Amino acid sequence: MGALVLALDGRPDAHFRWMLSRLLRKLDGLDAELAEIDAQLDEQMSEQAELIERLSTIPGVDRTTAQAVIAELGTDMSIFPDAAHLASWAGLCPGNAESAGKRFSGRTRKGDRYLRRILVQSAWAAARTKNCFLRALFFRIAGKRGLKKAAVAVAHRVLAIIWRIIRDGGVYEERGGDYFDRRDPQRTAQKLTRRLEHIGFQVEIKRRPIDTVPPDQVVPADVCGKCHGWRLGQCIHHNPRPKRRRNSRKPLPSEG
């Protein structure tokens, strides 16, 4: 024990102190250089300061990531019709190698490697954020397809969020880490029941009755009765986007 204390205490001689002082001066120089680079970036991107703050509301995206995204994408999203086109340009969408109806590969295609790299790093950071929708999405995909594919999928979702924030404004709206459980509680209950039965428990599920809405209380138009009974501030079943109609091809003049 005494030898361990002496080893931790150390006995630095004059040469060791000289080398340590050189390393400390080099570290201080690197810190000063990094601070100078940050100041230069803040000055050159002062016009996008407000946008950088809004992008930093996304889990896993910090100020440096937001600056790198703006440097690679710019602020004009009109060149991308939708988020899928942007993901394709960035190389964050799966490939589509098929022949005779058989799919051979789902590897992502080539794209902007700098943007792809920093978004995948943001996806790993979001996976470590507690009570976060992106974390729930990461582990939902990782259980079926593995960690690396889950990171790419979350990076794809982060890029779609970035596209919408830059185009429409606003900030990131957190759905919560239990979003998928709230969206389909019956499926979650069945999954947990199977896990308990697998380890030897006998489970009997009885659903708690949903609270009735008082007569004098008005249900918001954008919240369904089920979500209002669950006392959720935002409806998870409401989908304002119209469903796509199949076979909506316009008839040719000869067919009219």
PyMOL commands that set and color helices and strands:
alter all, ss='L'
color gray80, all
select helices_A, chain A and resi 2-9+14-44+46-55+63-73+77-79+83-90+113-127+133-145+147-168+179-183+185-198+225-229
alter helices_A, ss='H'
color red, helices_A
select strands_A, chain A and resi 97-99+102-105
alter strands_A, ss='S'
color yellow, strands_A
deselect
rebuild
show_as cartoon
